[in-house]
Amino acid sequence: MFVDQVKIKVKAGKGGDGMVAFRREKYVPNGGPAGGDGGKGGSVILKVDQGLRTLMDFRYHRIFKAKSGQNGMIKGMYGRGAEDTYIAVPEGTTVSDADTGEVLGDLVEAGQELVVAKGGRGGRGNIHFASAKNPAPEIAENGEPGIERNLKLELKVLADVGLVGFPSVGKSTLLSVVTSAKPKIAEYHFTTLVPNLGMVRLDDGRDFVMADLPGLIEGASAGVGLGIQFLRHVERTRVILHLVDMSGMEGRDPYEDYLKINAELKSYDPSILERPQIVVASKMDMPDASENLARFKEQLANDHTLAKQPEVMEISSLTHQGLEALMLRTADLLAQTPKFETVAEKELKQAGYYKFEADEAEAPFTISRDADATWILGGAKLEKLFKMTNLEHDESMMRFARQLRGMGVDDALRERGAKNGDLVRIGDFTFEFVE
Ligand SMILES: Nc1nc2c(ncn2[C@@H]2O[C@H](COP(=O)(O)OP(=O)(O)OP(=O)(O)O)[C@@H](O)[C@H]2O)c(=O)[nH]1
């Protein structure tokens, strides 16, 4: 419950290509190799931004690409590395690979970063391939391709403010008028079977997440009804708005209800009652409301069992009376109340749940055979090597052939029955097999 979820695509930048070039100096007809390396491609990095509370921004922006590195240049000059692309995510975002389901990490601290797609390494220029045997190599690597992956971001939205109160006191209605959430409202109890969550945005720029915690009835803390799930959520909220219906329509005693709800909260976790709580007198547009409220206040004042007198505010979600004042006051209380970790969060942290394994495991090469008898080579490592091969220079191609041999591709082909002159294909590039 309360999980905001979105799928995005990230693509890291390709490394810049290495260059094949030679020194051109006066009086030296054929200088040594002077092709520089390509710069590294930009990575895509997720970073916690504490100003964000939801994954809402991703509804409109789902594809993120980092820039490629610059190609190597003549005179041994390196290509410039591309800048990394940062994606701001809210605190508490869990990141997984949408295709494999593997969890890549939990972003739980301010400023925490997670590299989700590493930029490709720059290809080496021909400077690096010179040897005594081959002083003027026409070999250069292309840049390594950037990693591309589909990610699933999940956010267990933590409510800052919890609405509690008996069924039908007007919790969903209040939530719907002050937030963007649009809960169903109906005239029977337990309309809201899953907690509703909404974001309140104030004109002064402050915002907070408010949750309707319905189903809180007597016995909920003992596991009766749906209450217990919602009580668990209450645990996380920092400010509690306790709605008390002043209409008197349901023939209930508002003061009795108020005490019962507090007793439920207390038996679940006594510390909940120590958090700031505003008693919200609801449905103040109803004829008897003022009278009921006056009596309620009197009862409060005369109750000496209370540790302290609660703050009472009046609203009507129908006429919008008092709503703005209530939201401003709530934001003020939030600003004064520190965040705290729940027991579950502490346990997770102690278990060391940070993972940092965004690197792709490379599959070995694969061999298959086409209908026209062409051998097809595949596999992540092999395809990457191929992409990094500069096809314009025979020597670079020969280097690739050596790399394939080194990986055991030749042997594997021979084992499968490949003969001299058979066609072998990688991607859209075809060549002949030579034993
Ligand atoms: N007159 C009046 N009626 C209201 C007001 N707010 C809510 N109501 C009505 O009270 C009834 C119950 O409101 P809900 O918002 O569904 O109450 P709830 O506390 O969320 O109830 P549960 O989902 O059952 O826990 C509905 O018929 C609403 O139209 C108000 O400010 N004034």
Ligand as a Chemical Component Dictionary entry (heavy atoms), coordinates in Angstrom:
data_LIG
# 
_chem_comp.id                   LIG 
_chem_comp.type                 NON-POLYMER 
_chem_comp.pdbx_formal_charge   0 
_chem_comp.three_letter_code    LIG 
# 
loop_
_chem_comp_atom.comp_id 
_chem_comp_atom.atom_id 
_chem_comp_atom.alt_atom_id 
_chem_comp_atom.type_symbol 
_chem_comp_atom.charge 
_chem_comp_atom.model_Cartn_x 
_chem_comp_atom.model_Cartn_y 
_chem_comp_atom.model_Cartn_z 
_chem_comp_atom.pdbx_ordinal 
LIG N1  N1  N 0 -22.167 18.786 6.274 1  
LIG C1  C1  C 0 -20.969 18.270 6.085 2  
LIG N2  N2  N 0 -20.845 16.989 5.724 3  
LIG C2  C2  C 0 -19.617 16.485 5.544 4  
LIG C3  C3  C 0 -18.456 17.280 5.724 5  
LIG N3  N3  N 0 -17.372 16.499 5.494 6  
LIG C4  C4  C 0 -17.834 15.278 5.176 7  
LIG N4  N4  N 0 -19.183 15.259 5.202 8  
LIG C5  C5  C 0 -20.059 14.088 4.910 9  
LIG O1  O1  O 0 -19.841 13.082 5.866 10 
LIG C6  C6  C 0 -19.938 11.775 5.265 11 
LIG C7  C7  C 0 -18.720 10.953 5.575 12 
LIG O2  O2  O 0 -17.562 11.617 5.060 13 
LIG P1  P1  P 0 -16.237 10.870 4.677 14 
LIG O3  O3  O 0 -15.308 11.915 4.249 15 
LIG O4  O4  O 0 -16.496 9.747  3.770 16 
LIG O5  O5  O 0 -15.833 10.298 6.106 17 
LIG P2  P2  P 0 -14.599 9.373  6.521 18 
LIG O6  O6  O 0 -14.215 9.809  7.872 19 
LIG O7  O7  O 0 -13.561 9.398  5.488 20 
LIG O8  O8  O 0 -15.262 7.968  6.621 21 
LIG P3  P3  P 0 -14.682 6.481  6.412 22 
LIG O9  O9  O 0 -14.099 6.440  5.044 23 
LIG O10 O10 O 0 -15.863 5.609  6.559 24 
LIG O11 O11 O 0 -13.655 6.266  7.475 25 
LIG C8  C8  C 0 -20.177 12.044 3.785 26 
LIG O12 O12 O 0 -21.533 11.918 3.537 27 
LIG C9  C9  C 0 -19.734 13.461 3.586 28 
LIG O13 O13 O 0 -20.413 14.094 2.548 29 
LIG C10 C10 C 0 -18.626 18.655 6.099 30 
LIG O14 O14 O 0 -17.690 19.439 6.277 31 
LIG N5  N5  N 0 -19.904 19.078 6.272 32 
# 
loop_
_chem_comp_bond.comp_id 
_chem_comp_bond.atom_id_1 
_chem_comp_bond.atom_id_2 
_chem_comp_bond.value_order 
_chem_comp_bond.pdbx_ordinal 
LIG N1  C1  SING 1  
LIG C1  N2  DOUB 2  
LIG C1  N5  SING 3  
LIG N2  C2  SING 4  
LIG C2  C3  DOUB 5  
LIG C2  N4  SING 6  
LIG C3  N3  SING 7  
LIG C3  C10 SING 8  
LIG N3  C4  DOUB 9  
LIG C4  N4  SING 10 
LIG N4  C5  SING 11 
LIG C5  O1  SING 12 
LIG C5  C9  SING 13 
LIG O1  C6  SING 14 
LIG C6  C7  SING 15 
LIG C6  C8  SING 16 
LIG C7  O2  SING 17 
LIG O2  P1  SING 18 
LIG P1  O3  DOUB 19 
LIG P1  O4  SING 20 
LIG P1  O5  SING 21 
LIG O5  P2  SING 22 
LIG P2  O6  DOUB 23 
LIG P2  O7  SING 24 
LIG P2  O8  SING 25 
LIG O8  P3  SING 26 
LIG P3  O9  DOUB 27 
LIG P3  O10 SING 28 
LIG P3  O11 SING 29 
LIG C8  O12 SING 30 
LIG C8  C9  SING 31 
LIG C9  O13 SING 32 
LIG C10 O14 DOUB 33 
LIG C10 N5  SING 34 
# 
